Each structure stands twice: as structure tokens, then as C-alpha cells.
Amino acid sequence: MNDELGVIIAWFESDKANLDEAIKKYEQANKLITEMEAYLKTAANKIKKINTDSNKKTS
């Protein structure tokens, strides 16, 4: 996901940008960001659960 976002950012920084394509790329980037945020939230929840379970075992 991160690599795809990097490609999109590089495209915007290049001289190849045109409005129609820019809109498509923006939509793709927005979708990738949403997916990454969901992935990170899931990972954070898993870490919290592991820490909670670990704390219960040591108490």
C-alpha cells in the first residue's frame, strides 16, 4: 500500500500531471490512505489486546 501511495505522490510531483488523471490519482490515494488507517487501527487494537492479556497474566 505504501509503495502505491509513493508512486502516486511521485506522479503528482512530475510534469505528467493533467486534471482528469490527477482526480483519478487523488481518489486512488485517498482510498489507499483509508486502507492504511484501517490497517494501523487494527494493528493498534491487537497490540492493546496483547498488552492487556500480558498485564492480566503478570498480575
C-alpha positions as CSV (number, residue, x, y, z in Angstrom):
1,M,0.0,0.0,0.0
2,N,2.7,2.4,1.0
3,D,4.6,1.8,-2.3
4,E,1.5,2.5,-4.3
5,L,1.0,5.8,-2.5
6,G,4.6,6.7,-3.1
7,V,4.1,6.1,-6.9
8,I,1.0,8.4,-6.8
9,I,2.9,11.1,-4.9
10,A,5.8,10.9,-7.4
11,W,3.4,11.2,-10.3
12,F,1.9,14.4,-8.8
13,E,5.4,15.8,-8.4
14,S,6.2,15.1,-12.1
15,D,5.4,17.1,-15.2
16,K,3.0,14.4,-16.3
17,A,0.0,15.6,-14.3
18,N,-3.2,16.6,-16.0
19,L,-6.5,17.4,-14.3
20,D,-8.5,14.3,-15.2
21,E,-5.7,11.9,-14.3
22,A,-5.0,14.0,-11.2
23,I,-8.6,13.4,-10.0
24,K,-8.2,9.7,-10.5
25,K,-4.9,9.6,-8.7
26,Y,-6.3,11.6,-5.8
27,E,-9.2,9.2,-5.5
28,Q,-6.7,6.2,-5.5
29,A,-4.5,7.9,-2.9
30,N,-7.5,8.7,-0.7
31,K,-8.6,5.0,-0.9
32,L,-5.1,3.8,0.0
33,I,-4.9,6.2,2.9
34,T,-8.2,4.9,4.3
35,E,-7.0,1.3,3.9
36,M,-3.7,2.1,5.7
37,E,-5.5,3.9,8.5
38,A,-7.8,0.8,9.0
39,Y,-4.8,-1.5,8.9
40,L,-3.0,0.6,11.5
41,K,-6.1,0.8,13.7
42,T,-6.4,-3.0,13.6
43,A,-2.7,-3.4,14.5
44,A,-3.0,-0.9,17.4
45,N,-6.0,-2.8,18.7
46,K,-4.1,-6.1,18.5
47,I,-1.2,-4.6,20.4
48,K,-3.5,-3.2,23.1
49,K,-5.1,-6.7,23.5
50,I,-1.7,-8.4,23.7
51,N,-0.6,-5.8,26.4
52,T,-3.9,-6.2,28.3
53,D,-3.6,-10.0,28.2
54,S,0.1,-9.8,29.3
55,N,-0.8,-7.5,32.2
56,K,-3.5,-9.9,33.4
57,K,-1.0,-12.7,33.4
58,T,1.5,-10.8,35.4
59,S,-1.0,-9.5,38.0
